Amino acid sequence: MDELEAKILLLVQEICQYPSRSIARQKGLNQIILLIQKTGKLLRGTGIPDAEEALQETWWYFCRNLCEATTAKEPFNPEKSSVITWINSYLSYRLQDKRISSYEQKNKFNVIPEKDEQPIDPSDLIPAPSEPRPILNDIQEWLETNSSELKRIHIRGRPDVNSYVLICRRLPPETSWVDLSKEFDLPISTLANFYQRRCFPLLLNFGKSQAYFDSEGYFDIE
């Protein structure tokens, strides 16, 4: 651990002694965020649309789960990782979400036919040699082929909330965690943590087997 990371850890231990809504806690959080940025070790979403939004979502998560678990299963634990490793782990998921969403949006065609003309099939506009790789189609086929196995992986006592269902619902156009929480009557933290620990690794392994992911776990769509 270098000097800057050691300073960050000391600040974490200090500010977590203050009440969650106190001015001292808020000032301390802002100071830690600046120090994390200063380390230069924060993941960069270079080339990923909405990367800034992913970063803001990550800071929101950071502030609410550093000292107490508000939206996560447990707060930051210095015995398991450094602060930067912990926050980068969450940020990587958010960047992944943005990249998948961006890919899906780029491959949508909305063609409005002129009066008295037959609607144009969007697939007719795509030259065969440069046709996009059918990532989502392949994922959906994989889901259906392995549905029985995926459905056996579920939240304890809730077989209806399983890997098959959550992966399907989080594919573009994704269902928000808020809506899923209402539908299944479960906390967002329970659903999101189960997805990150049990569901996403399965999707990632499939993507790697099909060469859809690069070495950093992002979709290779170039």
C-alpha positions in Angstrom: 0.0 0.0 0.0 1.5 3.3 -1.0 1.4 6.5 1.0 -1.7 8.0 -0.7 -3.7 4.8 -0.2 -2.6 4.6 3.4 -3.9 8.2 3.9 -7.2 7.3 2.3 -7.7 4.3 4.6 -7.0 6.5 7.7 -9.5 9.0 6.4 -12.1 6.3 6.0 -11.6 5.1 9.6 -11.9 8.7 10.8 -15.0 9.8 8.9 -16.9 6.6 9.6 -16.9 7.7 13.3 -19.1 10.7 12.4 -22.9 10.5 11.9 -23.9 9.6 8.4 -25.6 12.9 7.6 -23.1 15.1 9.5 -21.2 17.9 7.8 -17.9 16.3 9.0 -18.8 13.0 7.2 -19.7 14.8 4.0 -16.5 16.8 4.0 -14.5 13.7 4.6 -16.2 11.8 1.8 -15.4 14.7 -0.6 -11.8 14.6 0.5 -11.5 10.9 -0.1 -13.0 11.1 -3.5 -10.4 13.8 -4.5 -7.6 11.6 -3.1 -8.9 8.5 -5.0 -8.9 10.6 -8.2 -5.4 11.8 -7.4 -4.0 8.2 -7.3 -4.7 7.8 -11.0 -5.8 4.2 -10.3 -9.5 4.7 -10.9 -10.8 2.8 -13.9 -11.3 4.9 -17.0 -14.3 4.5 -19.3 -12.4 5.6 -22.4 -14.5 5.4 -25.5 -17.6 4.3 -23.5 -20.6 6.6 -23.9 -22.1 7.7 -20.6 -18.9 6.8 -18.8 -19.3 9.9 -16.7 -22.8 8.8 -15.7 -21.4 5.5 -14.6 -18.8 7.3 -12.5 -21.5 9.4 -10.8 -23.5 6.3 -10.0 -20.3 4.8 -8.6 -19.7 7.8 -6.3 -23.3 7.6 -5.2 -22.8 3.9 -4.3 -19.4 4.8 -2.6 -20.9 7.5 -0.3 -23.8 5.3 0.8 -21.9 2.1 1.4 -18.5 3.1 2.6 -19.3 3.2 6.3 -22.7 1.5 6.4 -24.4 -0.8 4.0 -27.3 1.3 2.5 -27.7 -0.2 -0.9 -25.1 -3.0 -0.7 -25.1 -6.3 1.2 -22.2 -5.1 3.3 -20.1 -1.9 3.6 -16.5 -1.5 2.6 -14.3 -4.0 4.4 -10.6 -3.0 4.6 -9.7 -6.7 5.4 -11.0 -7.8 2.0 -9.6 -5.1 -0.3 -8.3 -1.6 -0.6 -10.8 1.3 -1.1 -9.7 1.7 -4.7 -10.1 -2.0 -5.5 -13.5 -2.0 -3.9 -14.7 1.1 -5.8 -13.2 -0.1 -9.1 -15.0 -3.4 -8.8 -18.4 -1.6 -8.7 -17.4 0.9 -11.4 -16.5 -1.9 -13.8 -20.0 -3.2 -13.6 -21.5 0.2 -14.3 -19.2 0.8 -17.3 -20.2 -2.7 -18.5 -23.9 -1.7 -18.3 -23.2 1.5 -20.3 -21.3 -0.3 -23.0 -23.9 -2.9 -23.5 -26.7 -0.3 -23.6 -24.7 1.8 -26.0 -24.1 -1.2 -28.3 -27.8 -2.0 -28.3 -28.8 1.6 -29.1 -26.3 1.9 -31.9 -27.8 -1.1 -33.6 -31.4 0.1 -33.6 -32.9 1.4 -36.8 -36.0 3.5 -36.8 -37.1 3.9 -40.5 -40.2 5.9 -41.1 -41.8 4.9 -44.5 -43.2 7.6 -46.8 -46.9 7.7 -47.4 -48.2 4.6 -49.4 -44.8 2.9 -49.1 -44.3 -0.5 -47.5 -42.3 -0.4 -44.3 -38.7 -1.0 -44.8 -37.1 -4.0 -43.0 -34.1 -2.5 -41.1 -32.1 -5.7 -41.9 -32.3 -4.7 -45.6 -30.2 -1.7 -44.8 -27.3 -3.6 -43.4 -24.7 -4.8 -46.0 -23.9 -8.5 -45.4 -20.1 -8.1 -45.0 -20.5 -5.6 -42.2 -23.5 -7.0 -40.4 -23.2 -6.5 -36.6 -22.3 -9.6 -34.6 -25.6 -11.0 -33.1 -24.4 -10.8 -29.5 -27.8 -10.4 -27.9 -29.3 -13.1 -30.1 -26.5 -15.5 -29.1 -27.0 -14.6 -25.4 -30.7 -15.3 -25.7 -30.1 -18.6 -27.4 -27.6 -19.5 -24.6 -30.2 -18.5 -22.0 -32.8 -20.8 -23.5 -30.5 -23.7 -24.0 -29.3 -23.5 -20.4 -32.5 -22.3 -18.8 -32.9 -25.3 -16.5 -29.4 -25.0 -15.1 -29.7 -21.3 -14.7 -33.0 -21.5 -12.9 -31.5 -23.7 -10.3 -29.2 -20.8 -9.3 -31.5 -18.6 -7.2 -31.8 -16.5 -4.1 -32.3 -18.6 -1.1 -36.0 -19.4 -0.6 -36.9 -17.6 -3.8 -36.6 -20.0 -6.8 -38.6 -17.4 -8.8 -35.6 -15.0 -8.5 -33.0 -16.9 -10.4 -30.1 -16.4 -12.8 -32.2 -17.1 -15.8 -34.8 -14.5 -14.9 -32.4 -11.8 -13.8 -30.0 -12.1 -16.8 -33.0 -11.9 -19.1 -34.4 -8.9 -17.4 -31.1 -7.0 -17.3 -30.4 -7.4 -21.0 -31.2 -4.3 -23.1 -33.7 -2.8 -22.8 -32.9 -3.5 -19.2 -35.5 -3.5 -16.4 -34.3 -1.1 -13.6 -33.4 -2.4 -10.2 -36.1 -0.2 -8.7 -38.8 -2.0 -10.8 -37.3 -5.4 -10.1 -37.3 -4.6 -6.4 -41.0 -3.8 -6.5 -41.9 -6.8 -8.6 -40.1 -9.3 -6.5 -40.5 -7.5 -3.2 -36.8 -7.7 -2.4 -34.3 -5.0 -1.6 -32.3 -3.6 -4.5 -29.1 -4.5 -2.7 -30.2 -8.2 -2.5 -31.0 -8.4 -6.2 -28.0 -6.4 -7.4 -25.5 -8.4 -5.2 -26.9 -11.7 -6.3 -26.7 -10.6 -9.9 -23.1 -9.5 -9.5 -21.9 -12.5 -7.6 -23.9 -15.4 -9.3 -25.4 -14.2 -12.6 -22.9 -11.8 -14.3 -20.0 -14.3 -13.9 -22.0 -16.8 -15.9 -22.8 -14.2 -18.6 -19.1 -13.1 -18.7 -17.9 -16.7 -19.1 -20.2 -17.2 -22.0 -19.1 -14.0 -23.6 -15.5 -14.9 -23.3 -16.1 -18.4 -24.8 -17.7 -16.6 -27.9 -14.9 -14.0 -28.0 -17.4 -11.3 -27.3 -15.5 -9.9 -24.4 -12.0 -8.5 -24.4 -9.3 -9.1 -21.7 -10.9 -6.5 -19.4 -14.3 -8.0 -19.5 -15.8 -5.5 -21.9 -17.8 -6.4 -25.1 -15.4 -6.6 -28.1 -17.7 -4.9 -30.6 -15.1 -3.3 -32.9 
